Amino acid sequence: MSELQAKDTVRRTDSGELYGKPGLELILVETPLCRAVIAEQGAQLLEFQAADREPLLWLSPAARFVEGRSVRGGIPLCLPWFGINRADPHKPKHGLVRTRPWSLAGSDLEADGELELRFSFDHPGDELFEAAFHCEVAMRLGRTLTLNLRLENRGPGEAEYSWAWHSYFPVENVREIEVHGLENTGYLDNTRQLQRAIQGGSLTFPGEVDRVFENAASHQRIVTDSPISLTSENCNSVVTWNPGGELAAEMADVGEHYRGFVCVEHGNAFANSWRLAAGESAKATLYLRR
Ligand SMILES: O=P(O)(O)OC[C@H]1O[C@@H](O)[C@H](O)[C@@H](O)[C@@H]1O
């Protein structure tokens, strides 16, 4: 539907106005179906709440809003490499797009009341990541949150991309929740130099947990009083993370708040990384709701 109607529900604001911490430009969406806050930097969704539902995403009470730094919470997109850059560990963790300016390329209010926002990002190719690429993220904001990614390799040859939507979900106490949907799946344990292990039953978080599940199922459920459902298409890796108390104490934007979130991240990393030929593109989708 019309861009005009979308304008009535999409407002530009900033982190000073919304959180009392100036620093980043934000987009506030309010429709009869949901409320969302998005940082144009990184096309990072910070808040999403469907009408009559509890908030879907966790935004750290200690989050910082600084240009060039990722905000702790919501859904940062880690790309074109996930985690530590294995070729050069001195490069920034989780790639470069989460801390860069993106452009809001368009918005449409659909007939069913859902709002679609489209963001785009172009990387020219440089010393951080040699291949040029183009990235589009479409957010469909309704009762369900739907994220679509399209990534196009614009480099002259084949390039490898690993990435994830690094989603932070709110929980009352991370020690009391379970994640279902990863049973009997192999993982790389990032707390033990990526040793391989197999997840037996449901996943729990008694302390630091940092696991990369390759070739994972496309559906998970975070079991709390108000469960969260995660379904993806063409995301073959799932990463689960909570730093636990000791590590969190060293993270200024987490600290004592570590109990209040769990990360269940969908993407394609490690064995599932995308190898794209020159000019080739690939797509993935994530559906989240509670
Ligand atoms: O602090 P960052 O760079 O946002 O990363 C947070 C965590 O992100 C997770 O995805 C990784 O598996 C962890 O190893 C990492 O610590």
PDBQT file of the ligand as one rigid body, heavy atoms in Angstrom, charges set to zero:
ROOT
HETATM    1  O1  LIG A 301      29.937  -8.966  22.256  1.00  0.00    +0.000 OA
HETATM    2  P1  LIG A 301      29.599  -9.337  20.848  1.00  0.00    +0.000 P 
HETATM    3  O2  LIG A 301      30.680  -9.007  19.872  1.00  0.00    +0.000 OA
HETATM    4  O3  LIG A 301      28.274  -8.736  20.414  1.00  0.00    +0.000 OA
HETATM    5  O4  LIG A 301      29.431 -10.899  20.812  1.00  0.00    +0.000 OA
HETATM    6  C1  LIG A 301      28.587 -11.539  21.692  1.00  0.00    +0.000 C 
HETATM    7  C2  LIG A 301      28.594 -13.055  21.516  1.00  0.00    +0.000 C 
HETATM    8  O5  LIG A 301      27.974 -13.378  20.317  1.00  0.00    +0.000 OA
HETATM    9  C3  LIG A 301      27.755 -14.785  20.147  1.00  0.00    +0.000 C 
HETATM   10  O6  LIG A 301      27.078 -15.003  18.971  1.00  0.00    +0.000 OA
HETATM   11  C4  LIG A 301      29.067 -15.477  20.092  1.00  0.00    +0.000 C 
HETATM   12  O7  LIG A 301      28.873 -16.862  19.902  1.00  0.00    +0.000 OA
HETATM   13  C5  LIG A 301      29.835 -15.177  21.376  1.00  0.00    +0.000 C 
HETATM   14  O8  LIG A 301      31.094 -15.799  21.321  1.00  0.00    +0.000 OA
HETATM   15  C6  LIG A 301      29.962 -13.683  21.548  1.00  0.00    +0.000 C 
HETATM   16  O9  LIG A 301      30.621 -13.402  22.777  1.00  0.00    +0.000 OA
ENDROOT
TORSDOF 0
